[in-house]
Amino acid sequence: MSKLTDPLIQESIEELKQYIGLPSVSAKQQSIDETAEFLGNLLTEFGAKVDIWNDYKHPVVFAEAKPKKPSETTILIYNHYDVQPEEPVELWNSDPFELKITDDKFIGRGASDCKSDLISRITALKKYRQDHGDLPCNIKFLVEGEEEVASEHLAKYLEKYGDKLSADLVIWESGAKNEQEQFTFTGGNKGILCYELVATSSDIDLHSSFAAVVDSAAFRLSEAISALREKDGTIKVPGFYDDVVKPSKREEELVEKAVTPDLAKKWGLKVPLLNNKSVNYNLTFEPTINIEGISSGWEGEGVKTVTPKSATAKLEFRLVPNQDPKDIFDKLTKYLNDQGFKDIKVNYLLGEKGYRWDLDSPIVNKLISAAEDYYGGTDKVSALPSSAGTGPMYVVNKYTKAPIVSCGVSYAKGGAHAPNENIRIKDYLEFIDFFNEFLAKLN
């Protein structure tokens, strides 16, 4: 860890310490303006021209830095400064909002997702400028403050300011080494539709003796949910799969090359995996349905013999490119009505479209090549067309017109969103060196 004595790295760690120290939890509207201001100052000190867009309650920080020698290449670095709530606090071994540095790890809320990623990118750019006397190309930053609450206003921000975002490559917020210690790139993410189903069976909760003649809202809701999918996970809503974009041959090849994770071992699964073409294929290319939570009746200690008047479930569809959340919502609503569930209220909560890039463009190939050179060969690097998760890639791509690729400083046990979220110091330092080498390849 001798690199830790490098003044540039020490400065980087100090910046990360200050950044982690800002409890920027978007769900609580906590330290949001303060964190945006911190980033504005940080990027100004870096040498960028900074704008803080504050049209809505979560400001967006936009910045642009240009080399002294004009360049035709532009890289946009997307990130988010908001983090998940720290609860349950009792499971943390240290203060979530104080960067804890051990012999091998950085620990704190946002360490893995994704404050360390932003600081590492800035540090790599500083290192390149220190070594070469200038930036390698035009650099833009887009850092939002509500990614953890579905980027609610990002599309509106970009409708107004999107003309500033043109780029040749977007480096997405974060990334990680996988279970096999391969440095991993992903070139897309799934869309999402979150919705709520509400069943109401009476004006008041009933004594459960009336279950002899009255059905409960909980049973009614369960029937509606059961109507949505086959046992193997296939979604039964007519037209749901109509617009699904099938993967290209190149995309399928990338997925076939990837090591298949042993999910049963990793998570201690007590249920069998759903029927799938392959684990990697389904995680990358298939839409999904999931029940996020169900609530009804008595949920306290002991027994309360009641037939509940209402029951609510929150569900989600993960979508793939070309599936439109609002179109899927309309199909869902019609299907439930046609199946005799007109009494079930269906509420739209949020939606984002999916995005997928085939990881096959000259600048993306340079990025992957730099990783293969730095990390020690093609077997040390994995490239996938999409992650199984969701984010606002679609709307950012709409305005940048550029391929989007995720890569970053985390690892398989980083614990993003969990207590004791962390990254390994060696991964942080390696990423700075790798990204610096990629910047050199641009010229």
C-alpha positions in Angstrom: 0.0 0.0 0.0 3.0 2.3 -0.5 0.8 4.2 -3.0 -1.2 5.5 -0.1 1.7 7.9 0.7 1.4 9.6 -2.7 0.2 13.2 -2.1 -2.4 12.8 -4.8 -3.8 9.6 -3.2 -3.8 11.2 0.2 -5.7 14.1 -1.2 -8.1 11.7 -2.8 -8.8 9.9 0.4 -9.4 13.2 2.2 -11.9 14.1 -0.4 -13.6 10.7 -0.1 -13.7 11.2 3.7 -15.4 14.5 3.4 -17.9 13.1 0.8 -18.8 10.0 2.9 -19.2 12.4 5.8 -22.2 14.0 4.1 -25.3 11.9 4.9 -26.9 12.6 1.6 -29.9 10.3 1.9 -32.4 11.3 -0.8 -35.3 9.3 0.7 -35.0 11.6 3.8 -34.1 14.8 1.8 -31.0 14.9 4.0 -27.8 17.0 3.4 -28.8 17.3 -0.3 -28.0 20.9 -1.0 -24.9 20.7 1.2 -23.6 17.7 -0.8 -24.3 19.4 -4.2 -22.4 22.5 -3.0 -19.5 20.3 -1.9 -19.3 18.7 -5.3 -19.6 22.1 -7.0 -16.6 23.2 -5.0 -14.7 20.0 -5.6 -15.1 20.1 -9.4 -14.3 23.8 -9.5 -11.0 23.1 -7.7 -10.4 20.4 -10.3 -10.6 23.1 -12.9 -14.1 22.5 -14.4 -16.8 25.1 -15.1 -19.6 24.1 -12.8 -23.4 24.6 -13.0 -25.7 23.5 -10.2 -29.2 23.0 -11.6 -31.7 23.4 -8.8 -35.0 23.4 -10.6 -36.3 20.6 -8.3 -35.6 19.7 -4.7 -32.6 17.4 -5.6 -30.0 19.6 -7.5 -28.0 18.2 -10.3 -24.3 19.1 -10.6 -23.1 19.5 -14.1 -19.4 20.4 -14.9 -17.2 20.6 -17.9 -13.4 20.7 -18.2 -11.6 21.2 -21.5 -7.9 20.5 -22.3 -5.7 23.4 -23.4 -5.2 21.6 -26.7 -8.6 21.2 -28.3 -10.0 17.7 -28.5 -12.8 16.2 -30.6 -13.4 13.5 -28.0 -15.7 13.9 -25.0 -16.2 11.6 -22.0 -19.2 12.2 -19.7 -18.9 10.8 -16.2 -22.4 10.1 -14.7 -22.7 9.5 -11.0 -25.1 10.2 -8.1 -24.4 11.7 -4.8 -27.4 10.4 -3.0 -27.2 7.2 -0.9 -29.5 4.7 0.7 -30.7 5.2 4.3 -28.2 3.9 6.9 -30.8 1.8 8.8 -30.6 -0.6 10.5 -27.9 1.4 12.3 -27.4 -1.3 15.0 -25.9 -3.6 12.3 -23.1 -1.2 11.5 -19.7 -1.7 13.2 -18.8 1.9 12.8 -20.5 5.3 12.1 -22.1 4.9 8.6 -21.2 8.5 7.7 -17.6 8.5 8.9 -15.1 6.9 6.5 -13.5 4.0 8.4 -10.1 3.0 7.0 -8.8 -0.5 7.9 -5.7 -2.3 6.7 -7.5 -3.3 3.5 -10.9 -1.5 3.3 -12.8 1.8 3.1 -16.1 1.4 5.0 -19.0 3.8 5.0 -22.4 4.5 3.4 -21.7 5.3 -0.2 -18.3 3.6 -0.3 -19.5 1.0 -2.8 -22.5 2.9 -4.3 -21.0 5.1 -5.5 -19.1 8.0 -3.9 -15.8 6.2 -4.2 -16.3 5.8 -7.9 -16.6 9.5 -8.5 -13.6 10.4 -6.4 -11.5 7.7 -8.1 -12.4 9.0 -11.6 -11.5 12.6 -10.6 -8.2 11.3 -9.1 -7.3 9.4 -12.3 -7.9 12.6 -14.3 -5.7 14.6 -11.9 -3.0 11.9 -12.2 -3.1 12.0 -16.0 -2.9 15.8 -16.0 0.0 15.7 -13.5 1.8 13.2 -15.7 1.1 14.8 -19.1 0.5 18.4 -18.3 -3.1 18.5 -19.7 -6.4 16.6 -19.9 -6.6 13.9 -22.6 -10.0 15.1 -23.9 -13.1 17.1 -23.0 -14.5 15.8 -19.7 -18.1 16.4 -18.5 -19.7 15.4 -15.2 -23.4 14.8 -14.5 -24.0 14.0 -10.9 -27.6 13.7 -9.7 -29.1 13.5 -6.3 -32.1 11.2 -6.5 -30.9 8.0 -8.2 -31.8 6.0 -5.1 -35.4 7.2 -5.4 -35.7 6.3 -9.1 -34.2 9.6 -10.6 -37.7 11.1 -10.4 -36.8 14.5 -11.9 -33.8 13.6 -14.1 -35.8 13.3 -17.3 -37.2 16.8 -16.6 -33.8 18.2 -15.9 -32.5 16.7 -19.2 -35.4 18.0 -21.2 -34.2 21.5 -20.2 -30.4 21.0 -20.2 -29.9 18.0 -22.4 -28.2 20.0 -25.2 -25.1 20.2 -22.9 -24.6 16.4 -22.7 -23.3 15.4 -26.1 -20.4 12.9 -25.7 -18.6 10.0 -27.2 -18.6 7.8 -24.2 -20.5 7.8 -20.9 -18.7 6.2 -17.9 -21.6 5.1 -15.7 -21.8 5.4 -11.9 -20.2 2.3 -10.6 -19.0 -1.3 -11.1 -17.4 -4.2 -9.4 -15.1 -7.2 -9.7 -17.3 -10.3 -9.8 -17.0 -13.4 -7.6 -14.2 -14.7 -9.8 -12.3 -11.5 -9.3 -12.8 -10.4 -12.9 -12.9 -6.7 -13.5 -16.4 -6.3 -15.0 -18.0 -4.0 -17.6 -21.7 -3.8 -18.2 -23.2 -1.9 -21.1 -26.8 -1.4 -20.1 -29.5 -2.0 -17.5 -33.1 -3.1 -17.3 -36.1 -0.8 -17.1 -38.7 -1.0 -14.4 -42.4 -0.6 -13.6 -43.3 -0.4 -10.0 -47.0 -0.7 -9.2 -49.4 -1.3 -6.3 -52.4 -3.6 -6.1 -55.1 -2.8 -3.5 -57.9 -5.1 -2.6 -60.9 -4.0 -0.4 -63.5 -6.4 0.8 -65.5 -4.4 3.3 -65.9 -1.1 5.0 -64.5 -2.4 8.3 -62.4 -5.3 9.5 -64.6 -8.3 10.4 -64.6 -10.8 13.1 -62.9 -13.8 11.6 -65.9 -16.1 12.3 -67.5 -14.4 9.3 -64.9 -16.1 7.1 -67.5 -18.8 6.8 -69.4 -16.5 4.3 -67.1 -13.5 3.5 -63.9 -13.7 1.6 -61.0 -11.5 2.9 -59.2 -8.8 1.0 -56.0 -10.8 1.6 -57.3 -13.8 -0.3 -58.6 -11.7 -3.0 -55.3 -9.9 -3.5 -53.5 -13.3 -3.4 -55.7 -14.5 -6.2 -54.9 -11.4 -8.3 -51.2 -11.8 -7.8 -51.3 -15.5 -8.7 -53.0 -14.6 -12.0 -49.9 -12.6 -13.1 -47.4 -15.4 -13.6 -46.8 -19.0 -14.3 -45.0 -21.1 -11.8 -41.8 -20.9 -13.9 -41.8 -17.1 -13.7 -43.4 -16.5 -17.2 -45.6 -13.4 -17.0 -49.1 -14.0 -18.2 -50.2 -10.5 -19.1 -51.1 -10.6 -22.8 -48.7 -8.6 -25.0 -46.2 -8.3 -22.2 -43.4 -9.8 -24.4 -44.5 -8.2 -27.7 -41.8 -5.5 -27.8 -38.9 -7.3 -26.1 -35.7 -6.8 -28.1 -33.9 -10.1 -28.6 -30.2 -10.1 -28.0 -27.8 -9.9 -30.9 -25.4 -12.7 -31.7 -22.5 -10.6 -30.2 -24.5 -9.9 -27.0 -25.3 -13.6 -26.6 -21.6 -14.5 -27.1 -20.6 -12.1 -24.3 -23.1 -13.7 -22.0 -22.1 -17.2 -22.9 -18.4 -16.3 -22.1 -19.3 -15.0 -18.6 -18.7 -17.2 -15.6 -22.1 -18.4 -14.2 -22.4 -17.4 -10.5 -23.4 -20.1 -8.0 -26.4 -18.3 -6.6 -27.5 -21.1 -4.4 -24.2 -21.1 -2.6 -23.8 -17.3 -2.6 -27.2 -16.6 -1.0 -28.0 -19.9 0.7 -31.1 -20.3 -1.4 -33.8 -22.5 0.1 -35.8 -22.6 -3.1 -34.9 -23.8 -6.6 -33.9 -21.4 -9.3 -36.7 -20.5 -11.7 -36.7 -22.2 -15.1 -34.2 -20.3 -17.3 -32.3 -20.5 -20.6 -29.2 -19.9 -18.5 -28.7 -17.9 -15.3 -26.6 -15.2 -17.1 -29.1 -15.1 -20.1 -32.1 -14.5 -17.8 -30.3 -11.9 -15.6 -29.2 -10.0 -18.7 -32.0 -10.3 -21.3 -35.3 -11.5 -19.6 -37.9 -9.2 -18.0 -39.1 -10.3 -14.5 -41.9 -10.0 -12.0 -41.3 -9.5 -8.3 -43.4 -8.9 -5.2 -41.7 -6.2 -3.2 -44.0 -6.5 -0.2 -47.5 -7.5 1.0 -49.4 -5.9 3.9 -52.8 -6.8 5.4 -54.6 -7.4 8.7 -52.9 -8.0 12.0 -49.1 -8.1 11.8 -48.3 -7.5 15.5 -47.4 -10.1 18.2 -49.8 -12.7 19.2 -53.2 -13.4 17.6 -56.0 -11.2 16.4 -58.9 -13.1 14.9 -59.8 -10.7 12.1 -60.9 -10.8 8.5 -59.0 -7.8 7.1 -61.0 -5.3 5.0 -58.0 -4.4 2.9 -54.8 -5.7 1.5 -52.0 -4.1 -0.4 -49.0 -5.4 -2.4 -46.2 -3.6 -4.1 -44.8 -5.3 -7.2 -42.4 -4.6 -10.0 -41.6 -5.7 -13.5 -38.0 -5.4 -14.6 -38.2 -4.5 -18.2 -35.8 -4.9 -21.2 -35.3 -2.5 -24.1 -38.3 -1.4 -26.1 -40.8 -2.2 -23.3 -42.5 1.0 -22.2 -43.5 1.1 -18.6 -46.8 3.0 -19.3 -47.8 0.6 -22.1 -47.1 -2.4 -19.8 -49.1 -0.8 -17.0 -52.1 -0.4 -19.4 -51.8 -4.0 -20.4 -51.6 -5.1 -16.8 -54.7 -3.1 -15.8 -56.7 -4.5 -18.8 -55.6 -8.0 -18.0 -56.7 -7.9 -14.4 -60.0 -6.4 -15.4 -60.5 -9.1 -18.1 -59.7 -11.8 -15.5 -62.5 -10.6 -13.2 -60.4 -8.4 -10.9 -62.1 -5.1 -11.6 -62.4 -4.6 -7.9 -58.6 -4.6 -7.5 -57.2 -1.0 -7.7 -54.0 -0.8 -9.7 -51.7 2.2 -9.0 -48.7 3.3 -11.1 -45.8 4.1 -8.8 -42.8 4.7 -11.1 -41.3 3.6 -14.3 -38.0 3.7 -16.3 -37.2 2.3 -19.7 -34.3 -0.1 -20.2 -31.1 0.5 -22.2 -28.6 -1.9 -23.7 -25.5 -1.4 -25.7 -23.6 -4.1 -27.5 -20.2 -3.1 -26.1 -18.8 -2.9 -29.6 -17.5 0.5 -30.6 -14.0 1.8 -31.0 -13.9 3.8 -27.8 -15.5 1.0 -25.8 -13.0 -1.4 -27.3 -10.2 0.9 -26.1 -11.7 0.9 -22.6 -11.9 -2.9 -22.5 -8.5 -3.3 -24.0 -7.0 -1.0 -21.4 -8.5 -3.2 -18.6 -7.2 -6.4 -20.2 -3.7 -4.8 -20.4 -3.8 -3.5 -16.8 -5.5 -6.4 -15.0 -3.5 -9.1 -16.8 -5.4 -10.6 -19.8 -8.8 -11.3 -21.3 -9.6 -13.9 -18.6 -9.3 -11.2 -16.0 -12.0 -9.1 -17.5 -15.7 -9.7 -18.1 -18.0 -7.6 -20.4 -21.7 -8.0 -20.3 -24.4 -6.2 -22.4 -26.5 -5.3 -19.4 -26.8 -5.6 -15.7 -29.8 -7.1 -14.0 -30.5 -3.9 -12.2 -32.1 -0.6 -13.2 -31.0 3.0 -13.6 -31.6 6.0 -15.8 -29.3 4.9 -18.7 -32.1 5.2 -21.2 -32.7 8.9 -20.6 -29.0 9.8 -20.4 -28.4 7.9 -23.7 -31.2 9.8 -25.3 -29.3 13.1 -24.9 -25.7 12.0 -25.0 -26.2 9.7 -28.1 -23.2 7.8 -26.7 -22.5 4.3 -25.5 -22.8 3.8 -21.8 -20.5 1.5 -19.9 -20.3 0.7 -16.2 -17.1 -0.1 -14.4 -15.8 0.8 -11.0 -14.0 0.3 -7.7 -16.2 -2.2 -5.8 -16.1 -6.0 -5.5 -18.6 -8.9 -5.0 -18.8 -8.4 -1.3 -19.0 -4.6 -1.3 -22.4 -4.7 0.4 -24.0 -1.8 -1.5 -27.2 -0.6 0.3 -26.3 -2.9 3.3 -24.7 -2.2 6.7 -20.9 -2.0 6.6 -20.9 -1.1 2.9 -17.2 -1.2 1.8 -14.6 -1.4 -1.0 -11.1 -2.8 -0.9 -8.4 -0.2 -0.9 -6.4 -2.1 -3.5 -9.4 -2.0 -6.0 -9.6 1.7 -5.5 -6.0 2.3 -6.2 -6.0 -0.1 -9.1 -9.0 1.6 -10.7 -7.2 4.9 -10.6 -4.2 3.4 -12.4 -6.4 1.6 -14.9 -8.5 4.6 -15.8 -5.3 6.7 -16.2 -4.0 4.1 -18.6 -7.3 4.2 -20.6 -7.0 8.0 -20.8 -3.5 7.6 -22.2 -4.9 5.2 -24.9 -7.2 7.9 -26.1 -4.2 9.7 -27.5 
